[in-house]
């Protein structure tokens, strides 16, 4: 077992914050409420029974407190059951990022010292490829959505549904120390091997309560309330789908799990199951809104948290015009993840869509209990003036205590007692935080800081631009020059000249610093992304510099 | 200092749940929002500065971590400032029940070992009477609402506003162990001397989050949301005004503190300040609704949690007819206090007012993280059938760990690892709990259990009844006979015969057990209450049996 697990048993009067309490002592107990996956409709009553069955099945496979159970699956009710059953028996749930390369997947399985692996039949080719080199995995469980069991050389202990059917639906989930590790997963860094982060029962319970405090108390927009229907569109393997499945379960709302993210399937589910609350990255939302079926659908009233990358105002306006209530959330793998939400005040909701979009695209205000600071290089807090930039550093009850088995990187992450996000931001008088850059992505042009995000936002506004990423090109004279890599829209192609002209206009108006006129534009076929859909600037630099 | 305080300093990555976080990291940061008391309007910015000033003033008076600071005041912004400043410097806030007798007040001050006492000038006569016999109090601070400083022999260290004005508005509130005691106060038992209960920072933070999770996520009724205006009408000295001032502060809403509970003043404040969220005992609501001014006011949309005593359906219907959105909460001094809230489901909100009143008068469903069980005398959980009665026992993250310096009573309270409420209840299939009696108040009539609450509810329905309390009269033949003590309405006096006839009708219909026909009715002038307005059955037994 990597790193030390705390396993002290709490004394009689203590009430540890355990994941089982989210399931057994929810905000509203709704035993008949639905959980939908493919053709299956489970009730919350089923969920509790299946969690107990899974706990028994895993125990029968020899899983003990402190062991690690890994899962390779798309979003499903099974995954939700693992979200509960694995930590509830005191084991650690490793949610494997199935979009990593087979070598990286192997690295994370070995690094996390996984004991049991639950794997969707779709990933058998990957598994066959790496199984011979796994160091720690003792048992395999098959997750199968197909009518027949696929052929395989893997010595499966059984198929998930068969194991559950054979197990008792009674399990006595004991109390243990709330600081016991519950989950681990790997950040999809753009350099080097993935780094493991980890969260305790206490942290996941407090994240759930903190998110609920801010989403729940918002009535006029962006609320997550008891009457909502929930469907995640950020994967369950990535930061527990932002922790929202725990929030949804605690609220007792209907939940819809979409499997893979195929646009027509997602739209069909939204329509058929009357989904009202989701979260996704801008790329996915863009893909959904551009889909031919979306035009025929009424998406008004759909509440969507956007995160993982900056949302462009154009996308925001497009969504607002369709009546979608979207707003930004901010966080990262290291932060469980949610730190801020860009809810609008009642006064702001009276503003024009254009003005609202400016606020909705900000990363928002910090969640309760989140001590978020924007500090300069001397660690001094910057004024809340909407102008003074600095790095976001944070303390909160739900931050990873470090990187798994990487003491040095952990020390850097927590330097000075605050977690360093590496994001550069400003905060205005009302507390709204706006990311201006990653510390790594700020350009130094002719001695002045130039924000690549700001440039990207200006360029994205052009009607002929489909996608844009700005990187810094080393330059002898100017230090760095901004290089915009642009994917033009096929039906309305933009020229490089139009874009340099557009940027110059903004500089002339004083909206951005003069140095931006040094911009170079390059039209490209596509922009490289990481496995979770973020622009991969490291890959872009390698390719174009 | 009574009992042991845990004072371990948390390590770098730990994030202790401290009361300062409710103030500094709220759900919404609203520095310009108002806090109203008398002619004063403070902002949240003022609140933070005044909390820092108070922390400095107390520190200057010699208050150290682990000391106890006691307050005798009506509901005011000062009290709110004490709710934060005292625990935030690591001291314990003792909220003195000013309705106790001077001898009982002296007992609690000595028992809690108070070091400093903040006292409203109104209570100087009580203080003069007991000061010579106080064992531990070293300093006194005067709280004064009058234009002049009253004459007094008490050696005051200063007047509250003067001390604050002289103190710095900067204070570095350090982190410490979240299990540090934050508050203590005394239950107003109807027998013997008051018993002290106590709560830690962690417990108060979790109570705030738990209450917010259930109130915040309710949109269609009974929500406590960011647009509300809050005014407590259960005193701040009694279970931290049910913890709602902490919830209100964390939500960043406007707060109104009413001082003493004078009906015309309360109604004026509701009207003038546009109060939308309150909590009170049935007696107060009854008093407000019967007040001549209430008839002229539009109270629709006012959300009110009723607790502390059973609400009659008649009162509930009266309130519903005026558009008041009221519902029951349940808890006790030992439980911080809130354990359940009787929110209705969307389907229930479609029911007639009469049908809704039945549900709204139940004590409701348990809060998140509250593990509430109804058990029989063999500690077996009773089925959720709406019929099987048993005692409510509970585990939750916010229960007193015992009674202060009373090991024996603490052991009884926590027998078997659950806190024993002494309340008898049933729970239905949807999880709604309905108190049927106090364990002490169930009558054994001719070998059958008879619920005094049920009888009280039937009798209270009679239009000629102003108030009723049922006690058990020892009887040689029947064991006990129910004795109803009834205050008749002056304009519509009821006779004893009418009431025995009414109860017989219910028995004939099979609604209640046959044994109720043994009821005796006695018309009385008034019904004795405890200091917090609950029917004092012990006093009634002494008087009438």
Boltz contact constraints between the chains, C-beta under 6 A:
constraints:
  - contact:
      token1: [A, 12]
      token2: [B, 417]
      max_distance: 6.0
  - contact:
      token1: [A, 13]
      token2: [B, 401]
      max_distance: 6.0
  - contact:
      token1: [A, 15]
      token2: [B, 395]
      max_distance: 6.0
  - contact:
      token1: [A, 15]
      token2: [B, 397]
      max_distance: 6.0
  - contact:
      token1: [A, 21]
      token2: [B, 369]
      max_distance: 6.0
  - contact:
      token1: [A, 25]
      token2: [B, 368]
      max_distance: 6.0
  - contact:
      token1: [A, 25]
      token2: [B, 369]
      max_distance: 6.0
  - contact:
      token1: [A, 25]
      token2: [B, 370]
      max_distance: 6.0
  - contact:
      token1: [A, 25]
      token2: [B, 371]
      max_distance: 6.0
  - contact:
      token1: [A, 26]
      token2: [B, 368]
      max_distance: 6.0
  - contact:
      token1: [A, 27]
      token2: [B, 213]
      max_distance: 6.0
  - contact:
      token1: [A, 27]
      token2: [B, 214]
      max_distance: 6.0
  - contact:
      token1: [A, 27]
      token2: [B, 217]
      max_distance: 6.0
  - contact:
      token1: [A, 27]
      token2: [B, 368]
      max_distance: 6.0
  - contact:
      token1: [A, 29]
      token2: [B, 431]
      max_distance: 6.0
  - contact:
      token1: [A, 209]
      token2: [B, 209]
      max_distance: 6.0
  - contact:
      token1: [A, 212]
      token2: [B, 213]
      max_distance: 6.0
  - contact:
      token1: [A, 213]
      token2: [B, 27]
      max_distance: 6.0
  - contact:
      token1: [A, 213]
      token2: [B, 212]
      max_distance: 6.0
  - contact:
      token1: [A, 214]
      token2: [B, 27]
      max_distance: 6.0
  - contact:
      token1: [A, 216]
      token2: [B, 216]
      max_distance: 6.0
  - contact:
      token1: [A, 216]
      token2: [B, 217]
      max_distance: 6.0
  - contact:
      token1: [A, 217]
      token2: [B, 27]
      max_distance: 6.0
  - contact:
      token1: [A, 217]
      token2: [B, 216]
      max_distance: 6.0
  - contact:
      token1: [A, 217]
      token2: [B, 225]
      max_distance: 6.0
  - contact:
      token1: [A, 217]
      token2: [B, 226]
      max_distance: 6.0
  - contact:
      token1: [A, 217]
      token2: [B, 251]
      max_distance: 6.0
  - contact:
      token1: [A, 219]
      token2: [B, 219]
      max_distance: 6.0
  - contact:
      token1: [A, 219]
      token2: [B, 225]
      max_distance: 6.0
  - contact:
      token1: [A, 225]
      token2: [B, 217]
      max_distance: 6.0
  - contact:
      token1: [A, 225]
      token2: [B, 219]
      max_distance: 6.0
  - contact:
      token1: [A, 226]
      token2: [B, 217]
      max_distance: 6.0
  - contact:
      token1: [A, 251]
      token2: [B, 217]
      max_distance: 6.0
  - contact:
      token1: [A, 368]
      token2: [B, 25]
      max_distance: 6.0
  - contact:
      token1: [A, 368]
      token2: [B, 26]
      max_distance: 6.0
  - contact:
      token1: [A, 368]
      token2: [B, 27]
      max_distance: 6.0
  - contact:
      token1: [A, 369]
      token2: [B, 21]
      max_distance: 6.0
  - contact:
      token1: [A, 369]
      token2: [B, 25]
      max_distance: 6.0
  - contact:
      token1: [A, 370]
      token2: [B, 25]
      max_distance: 6.0
  - contact:
      token1: [A, 371]
      token2: [B, 25]
      max_distance: 6.0
  - contact:
      token1: [A, 395]
      token2: [B, 15]
      max_distance: 6.0
  - contact:
      token1: [A, 397]
      token2: [B, 15]
      max_distance: 6.0
  - contact:
      token1: [A, 401]
      token2: [B, 13]
      max_distance: 6.0
  - contact:
      token1: [A, 417]
      token2: [B, 12]
      max_distance: 6.0
  - contact:
      token1: [A, 431]
      token2: [B, 29]
      max_distance: 6.0
